[in-house]
């Protein structure tokens, strides 16, 4: 393989000249990662969560940095243990019920970072189109706690 230098990046070329693959190193990698994180934030604001996940999978150093910032844990509604999916590994019940329909939440959900109440994404969105307080009746003004004006 032949290695060619191109303004801070290396290009690896197979002996037969085919399959050139750019290899980004050093400062360029961190610079590209910053751009990817900004783009991922834009995708989040637009509600394109799957596309955001695809972009973040390839951000350099995300796994190396470890956890930075706030973390959240959902507790099982029945046994109060930390959930690692929609069903509790301890009691085998669905761990998170919607505050509006009271059915288990298995897919996309929204919740308040202040009071912790929430539910199915469509139910919560519809609720906050007409109301300003938490649907669980705790009196929390969830929209005031949301980072981008959404519940």
Chimera marker file (.cmm) of the C-alpha trace (Angstrom):
<marker_set name="trace">
<marker id="1" x="0.000" y="0.000" z="0.000" r="1" g="1" b="0" radius="0.5"/>
<marker id="2" x="1.130" y="3.532" z="-0.773" r="1" g="1" b="0" radius="0.5"/>
<marker id="3" x="0.478" y="6.400" z="1.660" r="1" g="1" b="0" radius="0.5"/>
<marker id="4" x="0.058" y="9.907" z="0.244" r="1" g="1" b="0" radius="0.5"/>
<marker id="5" x="-0.051" y="13.050" z="2.405" r="1" g="1" b="0" radius="0.5"/>
<marker id="6" x="-2.802" y="15.565" z="1.639" r="1" g="1" b="0" radius="0.5"/>
<marker id="7" x="-2.989" y="18.637" z="3.909" r="1" g="1" b="0" radius="0.5"/>
<marker id="8" x="-3.088" y="16.840" z="7.250" r="1" g="1" b="0" radius="0.5"/>
<marker id="9" x="-4.812" y="13.717" z="5.964" r="1" g="1" b="0" radius="0.5"/>
<marker id="10" x="-3.407" y="10.512" z="4.567" r="1" g="1" b="0" radius="0.5"/>
<marker id="11" x="-4.801" y="8.611" z="1.595" r="1" g="1" b="0" radius="0.5"/>
<marker id="12" x="-4.149" y="4.881" z="1.456" r="1" g="1" b="0" radius="0.5"/>
<marker id="13" x="-3.966" y="3.490" z="-2.074" r="1" g="1" b="0" radius="0.5"/>
<marker id="14" x="-3.801" y="-0.234" z="-2.842" r="1" g="1" b="0" radius="0.5"/>
<marker id="15" x="-0.882" y="-1.480" z="-4.934" r="1" g="1" b="0" radius="0.5"/>
<marker id="16" x="-3.107" y="-1.818" z="-8.004" r="1" g="1" b="0" radius="0.5"/>
<marker id="17" x="-4.270" y="1.798" z="-7.647" r="1" g="1" b="0" radius="0.5"/>
<marker id="18" x="-7.845" y="0.922" z="-6.762" r="1" g="1" b="0" radius="0.5"/>
<marker id="19" x="-9.848" y="1.483" z="-3.597" r="1" g="1" b="0" radius="0.5"/>
<marker id="20" x="-8.328" y="4.688" z="-2.289" r="1" g="1" b="0" radius="0.5"/>
<marker id="21" x="-9.648" y="5.346" z="1.189" r="1" g="1" b="0" radius="0.5"/>
<marker id="22" x="-9.025" y="8.658" z="2.965" r="1" g="1" b="0" radius="0.5"/>
<marker id="23" x="-7.690" y="8.291" z="6.479" r="1" g="1" b="0" radius="0.5"/>
<marker id="24" x="-8.249" y="11.390" z="8.579" r="1" g="1" b="0" radius="0.5"/>
<marker id="25" x="-5.834" y="11.818" z="11.447" r="1" g="1" b="0" radius="0.5"/>
<marker id="26" x="-5.034" y="14.133" z="14.329" r="1" g="1" b="0" radius="0.5"/>
<marker id="27" x="-6.541" y="17.588" z="14.453" r="1" g="1" b="0" radius="0.5"/>
<marker id="28" x="-8.587" y="17.010" z="11.306" r="1" g="1" b="0" radius="0.5"/>
<marker id="29" x="-10.389" y="14.121" z="12.997" r="1" g="1" b="0" radius="0.5"/>
<marker id="30" x="-11.383" y="16.279" z="15.998" r="1" g="1" b="0" radius="0.5"/>
<marker id="31" x="-12.374" y="19.133" z="13.667" r="1" g="1" b="0" radius="0.5"/>
<marker id="32" x="-14.594" y="16.786" z="11.633" r="1" g="1" b="0" radius="0.5"/>
<marker id="33" x="-16.068" y="15.350" z="14.841" r="1" g="1" b="0" radius="0.5"/>
<marker id="34" x="-17.047" y="18.829" z="16.023" r="1" g="1" b="0" radius="0.5"/>
<marker id="35" x="-18.849" y="19.442" z="12.724" r="1" g="1" b="0" radius="0.5"/>
<marker id="36" x="-20.610" y="16.076" z="13.020" r="1" g="1" b="0" radius="0.5"/>
<marker id="37" x="-21.777" y="16.880" z="16.567" r="1" g="1" b="0" radius="0.5"/>
<marker id="38" x="-23.177" y="20.242" z="15.421" r="1" g="1" b="0" radius="0.5"/>
<marker id="39" x="-24.942" y="18.530" z="12.503" r="1" g="1" b="0" radius="0.5"/>
<marker id="40" x="-26.304" y="15.884" z="14.893" r="1" g="1" b="0" radius="0.5"/>
<marker id="41" x="-27.678" y="18.665" z="17.109" r="1" g="1" b="0" radius="0.5"/>
<marker id="42" x="-29.462" y="20.192" z="14.099" r="1" g="1" b="0" radius="0.5"/>
<marker id="43" x="-30.935" y="16.801" z="13.203" r="1" g="1" b="0" radius="0.5"/>
<marker id="44" x="-32.148" y="16.447" z="16.810" r="1" g="1" b="0" radius="0.5"/>
<marker id="45" x="-33.864" y="19.843" z="16.668" r="1" g="1" b="0" radius="0.5"/>
<marker id="46" x="-35.571" y="18.816" z="13.423" r="1" g="1" b="0" radius="0.5"/>
<marker id="47" x="-36.799" y="15.583" z="15.017" r="1" g="1" b="0" radius="0.5"/>
<marker id="48" x="-34.671" y="13.362" z="12.760" r="1" g="1" b="0" radius="0.5"/>
<marker id="49" x="-33.477" y="11.087" z="15.540" r="1" g="1" b="0" radius="0.5"/>
<marker id="50" x="-32.541" y="8.072" z="13.418" r="1" g="1" b="0" radius="0.5"/>
<marker id="51" x="-30.423" y="10.187" z="11.091" r="1" g="1" b="0" radius="0.5"/>
<marker id="52" x="-28.804" y="11.775" z="14.156" r="1" g="1" b="0" radius="0.5"/>
<marker id="53" x="-27.919" y="8.341" z="15.508" r="1" g="1" b="0" radius="0.5"/>
<marker id="54" x="-26.300" y="7.391" z="12.208" r="1" g="1" b="0" radius="0.5"/>
<marker id="55" x="-24.146" y="10.529" z="12.259" r="1" g="1" b="0" radius="0.5"/>
<marker id="56" x="-23.084" y="10.073" z="15.884" r="1" g="1" b="0" radius="0.5"/>
<marker id="57" x="-22.020" y="6.464" z="15.301" r="1" g="1" b="0" radius="0.5"/>
<marker id="58" x="-19.001" y="7.756" z="13.415" r="1" g="1" b="0" radius="0.5"/>
<marker id="59" x="-17.976" y="10.671" z="15.641" r="1" g="1" b="0" radius="0.5"/>
<marker id="60" x="-14.343" y="10.246" z="16.594" r="1" g="1" b="0" radius="0.5"/>
<marker id="61" x="-13.578" y="9.703" z="20.240" r="1" g="1" b="0" radius="0.5"/>
<marker id="62" x="-17.192" y="9.487" z="21.435" r="1" g="1" b="0" radius="0.5"/>
<marker id="63" x="-16.507" y="6.171" z="23.168" r="1" g="1" b="0" radius="0.5"/>
<marker id="64" x="-13.054" y="7.270" z="24.337" r="1" g="1" b="0" radius="0.5"/>
<marker id="65" x="-14.257" y="10.366" z="26.184" r="1" g="1" b="0" radius="0.5"/>
<marker id="66" x="-16.597" y="8.459" z="28.456" r="1" g="1" b="0" radius="0.5"/>
<marker id="67" x="-19.755" y="10.009" z="29.799" r="1" g="1" b="0" radius="0.5"/>
<marker id="68" x="-19.872" y="13.782" z="29.995" r="1" g="1" b="0" radius="0.5"/>
<marker id="69" x="-22.912" y="15.685" z="31.257" r="1" g="1" b="0" radius="0.5"/>
<marker id="70" x="-26.223" y="14.659" z="32.742" r="1" g="1" b="0" radius="0.5"/>
<marker id="71" x="-27.447" y="11.095" z="32.660" r="1" g="1" b="0" radius="0.5"/>
<marker id="72" x="-30.989" y="9.847" z="33.082" r="1" g="1" b="0" radius="0.5"/>
<marker id="73" x="-32.319" y="6.524" z="34.276" r="1" g="1" b="0" radius="0.5"/>
<marker id="74" x="-35.869" y="5.252" z="33.995" r="1" g="1" b="0" radius="0.5"/>
<marker id="75" x="-37.091" y="3.311" z="37.008" r="1" g="1" b="0" radius="0.5"/>
<marker id="76" x="-39.541" y="0.447" z="36.714" r="1" g="1" b="0" radius="0.5"/>
<marker id="77" x="-43.049" y="1.540" z="37.651" r="1" g="1" b="0" radius="0.5"/>
<marker id="78" x="-43.554" y="-1.697" z="39.630" r="1" g="1" b="0" radius="0.5"/>
<marker id="79" x="-40.286" y="-2.590" z="41.389" r="1" g="1" b="0" radius="0.5"/>
<marker id="80" x="-38.384" y="0.743" z="41.100" r="1" g="1" b="0" radius="0.5"/>
<marker id="81" x="-35.245" y="-0.834" z="39.568" r="1" g="1" b="0" radius="0.5"/>
<marker id="82" x="-33.328" y="0.827" z="36.722" r="1" g="1" b="0" radius="0.5"/>
<marker id="83" x="-34.667" y="-0.152" z="33.292" r="1" g="1" b="0" radius="0.5"/>
<marker id="84" x="-32.408" y="-1.256" z="30.452" r="1" g="1" b="0" radius="0.5"/>
<marker id="85" x="-35.188" y="-1.430" z="27.866" r="1" g="1" b="0" radius="0.5"/>
<marker id="86" x="-38.991" y="-1.336" z="27.760" r="1" g="1" b="0" radius="0.5"/>
<marker id="87" x="-39.345" y="-4.373" z="30.055" r="1" g="1" b="0" radius="0.5"/>
<marker id="88" x="-37.877" y="-4.639" z="33.545" r="1" g="1" b="0" radius="0.5"/>
<marker id="89" x="-35.299" y="-7.423" z="33.770" r="1" g="1" b="0" radius="0.5"/>
<marker id="90" x="-36.228" y="-7.975" z="37.398" r="1" g="1" b="0" radius="0.5"/>
<marker id="91" x="-40.038" y="-8.185" z="37.459" r="1" g="1" b="0" radius="0.5"/>
<marker id="92" x="-40.552" y="-8.667" z="33.658" r="1" g="1" b="0" radius="0.5"/>
<marker id="93" x="-43.251" y="-5.974" z="33.484" r="1" g="1" b="0" radius="0.5"/>
<marker id="94" x="-43.234" y="-2.982" z="31.195" r="1" g="1" b="0" radius="0.5"/>
<marker id="95" x="-41.478" y="-0.336" z="33.215" r="1" g="1" b="0" radius="0.5"/>
<marker id="96" x="-42.815" y="2.946" z="31.856" r="1" g="1" b="0" radius="0.5"/>
<marker id="97" x="-46.490" y="3.800" z="31.455" r="1" g="1" b="0" radius="0.5"/>
<marker id="98" x="-47.850" y="6.778" z="29.551" r="1" g="1" b="0" radius="0.5"/>
<marker id="99" x="-49.174" y="9.519" z="31.840" r="1" g="1" b="0" radius="0.5"/>
<marker id="100" x="-52.149" y="10.019" z="29.501" r="1" g="1" b="0" radius="0.5"/>
<marker id="101" x="-53.361" y="6.587" z="28.362" r="1" g="1" b="0" radius="0.5"/>
<marker id="102" x="-51.667" y="4.610" z="31.192" r="1" g="1" b="0" radius="0.5"/>
<marker id="103" x="-50.527" y="1.928" z="28.733" r="1" g="1" b="0" radius="0.5"/>
<marker id="104" x="-46.913" y="0.717" z="28.577" r="1" g="1" b="0" radius="0.5"/>
<marker id="105" x="-44.559" y="2.803" z="26.446" r="1" g="1" b="0" radius="0.5"/>
<marker id="106" x="-42.602" y="0.572" z="24.077" r="1" g="1" b="0" radius="0.5"/>
<marker id="107" x="-41.514" y="2.974" z="21.351" r="1" g="1" b="0" radius="0.5"/>
<marker id="108" x="-40.681" y="6.656" z="21.138" r="1" g="1" b="0" radius="0.5"/>
<marker id="109" x="-41.427" y="8.612" z="24.273" r="1" g="1" b="0" radius="0.5"/>
<marker id="110" x="-41.042" y="12.074" z="25.752" r="1" g="1" b="0" radius="0.5"/>
<marker id="111" x="-40.636" y="12.894" z="29.399" r="1" g="1" b="0" radius="0.5"/>
<marker id="112" x="-40.043" y="15.947" z="31.566" r="1" g="1" b="0" radius="0.5"/>
<marker id="113" x="-36.514" y="16.377" z="32.901" r="1" g="1" b="0" radius="0.5"/>
<marker id="114" x="-37.915" y="18.047" z="36.003" r="1" g="1" b="0" radius="0.5"/>
<marker id="115" x="-40.768" y="15.810" z="37.221" r="1" g="1" b="0" radius="0.5"/>
<marker id="116" x="-39.993" y="12.660" z="35.219" r="1" g="1" b="0" radius="0.5"/>
<marker id="117" x="-43.534" y="12.159" z="33.932" r="1" g="1" b="0" radius="0.5"/>
<marker id="118" x="-44.127" y="11.470" z="30.264" r="1" g="1" b="0" radius="0.5"/>
<marker id="119" x="-45.504" y="8.998" z="27.808" r="1" g="1" b="0" radius="0.5"/>
<marker id="120" x="-46.003" y="8.133" z="24.170" r="1" g="1" b="0" radius="0.5"/>
<marker id="121" x="-44.493" y="10.833" z="21.983" r="1" g="1" b="0" radius="0.5"/>
<marker id="122" x="-47.731" y="11.505" z="20.057" r="1" g="1" b="0" radius="0.5"/>
<marker id="123" x="-49.834" y="11.683" z="23.240" r="1" g="1" b="0" radius="0.5"/>
<marker id="124" x="-47.455" y="14.091" z="24.986" r="1" g="1" b="0" radius="0.5"/>
<marker id="125" x="-47.136" y="16.289" z="21.908" r="1" g="1" b="0" radius="0.5"/>
<marker id="126" x="-50.925" y="16.517" z="21.553" r="1" g="1" b="0" radius="0.5"/>
<marker id="127" x="-51.319" y="17.270" z="25.283" r="1" g="1" b="0" radius="0.5"/>
<marker id="128" x="-48.876" y="20.192" z="25.218" r="1" g="1" b="0" radius="0.5"/>
<marker id="129" x="-50.485" y="21.680" z="22.126" r="1" g="1" b="0" radius="0.5"/>
<marker id="130" x="-53.470" y="22.496" z="24.388" r="1" g="1" b="0" radius="0.5"/>
<marker id="131" x="-52.008" y="22.535" z="27.940" r="1" g="1" b="0" radius="0.5"/>
<marker id="132" x="-49.041" y="23.969" z="29.820" r="1" g="1" b="0" radius="0.5"/>
<marker id="133" x="-48.865" y="21.750" z="32.917" r="1" g="1" b="0" radius="0.5"/>
<marker id="134" x="-47.822" y="18.129" z="33.323" r="1" g="1" b="0" radius="0.5"/>
<marker id="135" x="-50.443" y="15.561" z="32.234" r="1" g="1" b="0" radius="0.5"/>
<marker id="136" x="-49.778" y="13.515" z="35.391" r="1" g="1" b="0" radius="0.5"/>
<marker id="137" x="-51.292" y="16.267" z="37.532" r="1" g="1" b="0" radius="0.5"/>
<marker id="138" x="-48.149" y="17.078" z="39.534" r="1" g="1" b="0" radius="0.5"/>
<marker id="139" x="-48.355" y="20.775" z="38.603" r="1" g="1" b="0" radius="0.5"/>
<marker id="140" x="-44.984" y="20.899" z="36.853" r="1" g="1" b="0" radius="0.5"/>
<marker id="141" x="-44.643" y="23.307" z="33.928" r="1" g="1" b="0" radius="0.5"/>
<marker id="142" x="-42.734" y="20.809" z="31.791" r="1" g="1" b="0" radius="0.5"/>
<marker id="143" x="-42.406" y="23.001" z="28.702" r="1" g="1" b="0" radius="0.5"/>
<marker id="144" x="-40.452" y="25.580" z="30.677" r="1" g="1" b="0" radius="0.5"/>
<marker id="145" x="-37.914" y="22.863" z="31.514" r="1" g="1" b="0" radius="0.5"/>
<marker id="146" x="-37.565" y="21.581" z="27.912" r="1" g="1" b="0" radius="0.5"/>
<marker id="147" x="-34.341" y="22.680" z="26.157" r="1" g="1" b="0" radius="0.5"/>
<marker id="148" x="-35.885" y="23.512" z="22.765" r="1" g="1" b="0" radius="0.5"/>
<marker id="149" x="-39.467" y="24.442" z="23.645" r="1" g="1" b="0" radius="0.5"/>
<marker id="150" x="-40.806" y="20.911" z="23.219" r="1" g="1" b="0" radius="0.5"/>
<marker id="151" x="-41.916" y="18.393" z="25.814" r="1" g="1" b="0" radius="0.5"/>
<link id1="1" id2="2" r="1" g="1" b="0" radius="0.2"/>
<link id1="2" id2="3" r="1" g="1" b="0" radius="0.2"/>
<link id1="3" id2="4" r="1" g="1" b="0" radius="0.2"/>
<link id1="4" id2="5" r="1" g="1" b="0" radius="0.2"/>
<link id1="5" id2="6" r="1" g="1" b="0" radius="0.2"/>
<link id1="6" id2="7" r="1" g="1" b="0" radius="0.2"/>
<link id1="7" id2="8" r="1" g="1" b="0" radius="0.2"/>
<link id1="8" id2="9" r="1" g="1" b="0" radius="0.2"/>
<link id1="9" id2="10" r="1" g="1" b="0" radius="0.2"/>
<link id1="10" id2="11" r="1" g="1" b="0" radius="0.2"/>
<link id1="11" id2="12" r="1" g="1" b="0" radius="0.2"/>
<link id1="12" id2="13" r="1" g="1" b="0" radius="0.2"/>
<link id1="13" id2="14" r="1" g="1" b="0" radius="0.2"/>
<link id1="14" id2="15" r="1" g="1" b="0" radius="0.2"/>
<link id1="15" id2="16" r="1" g="1" b="0" radius="0.2"/>
<link id1="16" id2="17" r="1" g="1" b="0" radius="0.2"/>
<link id1="17" id2="18" r="1" g="1" b="0" radius="0.2"/>
<link id1="18" id2="19" r="1" g="1" b="0" radius="0.2"/>
<link id1="19" id2="20" r="1" g="1" b="0" radius="0.2"/>
<link id1="20" id2="21" r="1" g="1" b="0" radius="0.2"/>
<link id1="21" id2="22" r="1" g="1" b="0" radius="0.2"/>
<link id1="22" id2="23" r="1" g="1" b="0" radius="0.2"/>
<link id1="23" id2="24" r="1" g="1" b="0" radius="0.2"/>
<link id1="24" id2="25" r="1" g="1" b="0" radius="0.2"/>
<link id1="25" id2="26" r="1" g="1" b="0" radius="0.2"/>
<link id1="26" id2="27" r="1" g="1" b="0" radius="0.2"/>
<link id1="27" id2="28" r="1" g="1" b="0" radius="0.2"/>
<link id1="28" id2="29" r="1" g="1" b="0" radius="0.2"/>
<link id1="29" id2="30" r="1" g="1" b="0" radius="0.2"/>
<link id1="30" id2="31" r="1" g="1" b="0" radius="0.2"/>
<link id1="31" id2="32" r="1" g="1" b="0" radius="0.2"/>
<link id1="32" id2="33" r="1" g="1" b="0" radius="0.2"/>
<link id1="33" id2="34" r="1" g="1" b="0" radius="0.2"/>
<link id1="34" id2="35" r="1" g="1" b="0" radius="0.2"/>
<link id1="35" id2="36" r="1" g="1" b="0" radius="0.2"/>
<link id1="36" id2="37" r="1" g="1" b="0" radius="0.2"/>
<link id1="37" id2="38" r="1" g="1" b="0" radius="0.2"/>
<link id1="38" id2="39" r="1" g="1" b="0" radius="0.2"/>
<link id1="39" id2="40" r="1" g="1" b="0" radius="0.2"/>
<link id1="40" id2="41" r="1" g="1" b="0" radius="0.2"/>
<link id1="41" id2="42" r="1" g="1" b="0" radius="0.2"/>
<link id1="42" id2="43" r="1" g="1" b="0" radius="0.2"/>
<link id1="43" id2="44" r="1" g="1" b="0" radius="0.2"/>
<link id1="44" id2="45" r="1" g="1" b="0" radius="0.2"/>
<link id1="45" id2="46" r="1" g="1" b="0" radius="0.2"/>
<link id1="46" id2="47" r="1" g="1" b="0" radius="0.2"/>
<link id1="47" id2="48" r="1" g="1" b="0" radius="0.2"/>
<link id1="48" id2="49" r="1" g="1" b="0" radius="0.2"/>
<link id1="49" id2="50" r="1" g="1" b="0" radius="0.2"/>
<link id1="50" id2="51" r="1" g="1" b="0" radius="0.2"/>
<link id1="51" id2="52" r="1" g="1" b="0" radius="0.2"/>
<link id1="52" id2="53" r="1" g="1" b="0" radius="0.2"/>
<link id1="53" id2="54" r="1" g="1" b="0" radius="0.2"/>
<link id1="54" id2="55" r="1" g="1" b="0" radius="0.2"/>
<link id1="55" id2="56" r="1" g="1" b="0" radius="0.2"/>
<link id1="56" id2="57" r="1" g="1" b="0" radius="0.2"/>
<link id1="57" id2="58" r="1" g="1" b="0" radius="0.2"/>
<link id1="58" id2="59" r="1" g="1" b="0" radius="0.2"/>
<link id1="59" id2="60" r="1" g="1" b="0" radius="0.2"/>
<link id1="60" id2="61" r="1" g="1" b="0" radius="0.2"/>
<link id1="61" id2="62" r="1" g="1" b="0" radius="0.2"/>
<link id1="62" id2="63" r="1" g="1" b="0" radius="0.2"/>
<link id1="63" id2="64" r="1" g="1" b="0" radius="0.2"/>
<link id1="64" id2="65" r="1" g="1" b="0" radius="0.2"/>
<link id1="65" id2="66" r="1" g="1" b="0" radius="0.2"/>
<link id1="66" id2="67" r="1" g="1" b="0" radius="0.2"/>
<link id1="67" id2="68" r="1" g="1" b="0" radius="0.2"/>
<link id1="68" id2="69" r="1" g="1" b="0" radius="0.2"/>
<link id1="69" id2="70" r="1" g="1" b="0" radius="0.2"/>
<link id1="70" id2="71" r="1" g="1" b="0" radius="0.2"/>
<link id1="71" id2="72" r="1" g="1" b="0" radius="0.2"/>
<link id1="72" id2="73" r="1" g="1" b="0" radius="0.2"/>
<link id1="73" id2="74" r="1" g="1" b="0" radius="0.2"/>
<link id1="74" id2="75" r="1" g="1" b="0" radius="0.2"/>
<link id1="75" id2="76" r="1" g="1" b="0" radius="0.2"/>
<link id1="76" id2="77" r="1" g="1" b="0" radius="0.2"/>
<link id1="77" id2="78" r="1" g="1" b="0" radius="0.2"/>
<link id1="78" id2="79" r="1" g="1" b="0" radius="0.2"/>
<link id1="79" id2="80" r="1" g="1" b="0" radius="0.2"/>
<link id1="80" id2="81" r="1" g="1" b="0" radius="0.2"/>
<link id1="81" id2="82" r="1" g="1" b="0" radius="0.2"/>
<link id1="82" id2="83" r="1" g="1" b="0" radius="0.2"/>
<link id1="83" id2="84" r="1" g="1" b="0" radius="0.2"/>
<link id1="84" id2="85" r="1" g="1" b="0" radius="0.2"/>
<link id1="85" id2="86" r="1" g="1" b="0" radius="0.2"/>
<link id1="86" id2="87" r="1" g="1" b="0" radius="0.2"/>
<link id1="87" id2="88" r="1" g="1" b="0" radius="0.2"/>
<link id1="88" id2="89" r="1" g="1" b="0" radius="0.2"/>
<link id1="89" id2="90" r="1" g="1" b="0" radius="0.2"/>
<link id1="90" id2="91" r="1" g="1" b="0" radius="0.2"/>
<link id1="91" id2="92" r="1" g="1" b="0" radius="0.2"/>
<link id1="92" id2="93" r="1" g="1" b="0" radius="0.2"/>
<link id1="93" id2="94" r="1" g="1" b="0" radius="0.2"/>
<link id1="94" id2="95" r="1" g="1" b="0" radius="0.2"/>
<link id1="95" id2="96" r="1" g="1" b="0" radius="0.2"/>
<link id1="96" id2="97" r="1" g="1" b="0" radius="0.2"/>
<link id1="97" id2="98" r="1" g="1" b="0" radius="0.2"/>
<link id1="98" id2="99" r="1" g="1" b="0" radius="0.2"/>
<link id1="99" id2="100" r="1" g="1" b="0" radius="0.2"/>
<link id1="100" id2="101" r="1" g="1" b="0" radius="0.2"/>
<link id1="101" id2="102" r="1" g="1" b="0" radius="0.2"/>
<link id1="102" id2="103" r="1" g="1" b="0" radius="0.2"/>
<link id1="103" id2="104" r="1" g="1" b="0" radius="0.2"/>
<link id1="104" id2="105" r="1" g="1" b="0" radius="0.2"/>
<link id1="105" id2="106" r="1" g="1" b="0" radius="0.2"/>
<link id1="106" id2="107" r="1" g="1" b="0" radius="0.2"/>
<link id1="107" id2="108" r="1" g="1" b="0" radius="0.2"/>
<link id1="108" id2="109" r="1" g="1" b="0" radius="0.2"/>
<link id1="109" id2="110" r="1" g="1" b="0" radius="0.2"/>
<link id1="110" id2="111" r="1" g="1" b="0" radius="0.2"/>
<link id1="111" id2="112" r="1" g="1" b="0" radius="0.2"/>
<link id1="112" id2="113" r="1" g="1" b="0" radius="0.2"/>
<link id1="113" id2="114" r="1" g="1" b="0" radius="0.2"/>
<link id1="114" id2="115" r="1" g="1" b="0" radius="0.2"/>
<link id1="115" id2="116" r="1" g="1" b="0" radius="0.2"/>
<link id1="116" id2="117" r="1" g="1" b="0" radius="0.2"/>
<link id1="117" id2="118" r="1" g="1" b="0" radius="0.2"/>
<link id1="118" id2="119" r="1" g="1" b="0" radius="0.2"/>
<link id1="119" id2="120" r="1" g="1" b="0" radius="0.2"/>
<link id1="120" id2="121" r="1" g="1" b="0" radius="0.2"/>
<link id1="121" id2="122" r="1" g="1" b="0" radius="0.2"/>
<link id1="122" id2="123" r="1" g="1" b="0" radius="0.2"/>
<link id1="123" id2="124" r="1" g="1" b="0" radius="0.2"/>
<link id1="124" id2="125" r="1" g="1" b="0" radius="0.2"/>
<link id1="125" id2="126" r="1" g="1" b="0" radius="0.2"/>
<link id1="126" id2="127" r="1" g="1" b="0" radius="0.2"/>
<link id1="127" id2="128" r="1" g="1" b="0" radius="0.2"/>
<link id1="128" id2="129" r="1" g="1" b="0" radius="0.2"/>
<link id1="129" id2="130" r="1" g="1" b="0" radius="0.2"/>
<link id1="130" id2="131" r="1" g="1" b="0" radius="0.2"/>
<link id1="131" id2="132" r="1" g="1" b="0" radius="0.2"/>
<link id1="132" id2="133" r="1" g="1" b="0" radius="0.2"/>
<link id1="133" id2="134" r="1" g="1" b="0" radius="0.2"/>
<link id1="134" id2="135" r="1" g="1" b="0" radius="0.2"/>
<link id1="135" id2="136" r="1" g="1" b="0" radius="0.2"/>
<link id1="136" id2="137" r="1" g="1" b="0" radius="0.2"/>
<link id1="137" id2="138" r="1" g="1" b="0" radius="0.2"/>
<link id1="138" id2="139" r="1" g="1" b="0" radius="0.2"/>
<link id1="139" id2="140" r="1" g="1" b="0" radius="0.2"/>
<link id1="140" id2="141" r="1" g="1" b="0" radius="0.2"/>
<link id1="141" id2="142" r="1" g="1" b="0" radius="0.2"/>
<link id1="142" id2="143" r="1" g="1" b="0" radius="0.2"/>
<link id1="143" id2="144" r="1" g="1" b="0" radius="0.2"/>
<link id1="144" id2="145" r="1" g="1" b="0" radius="0.2"/>
<link id1="145" id2="146" r="1" g="1" b="0" radius="0.2"/>
<link id1="146" id2="147" r="1" g="1" b="0" radius="0.2"/>
<link id1="147" id2="148" r="1" g="1" b="0" radius="0.2"/>
<link id1="148" id2="149" r="1" g="1" b="0" radius="0.2"/>
<link id1="149" id2="150" r="1" g="1" b="0" radius="0.2"/>
<link id1="150" id2="151" r="1" g="1" b="0" radius="0.2"/>
</marker_set>
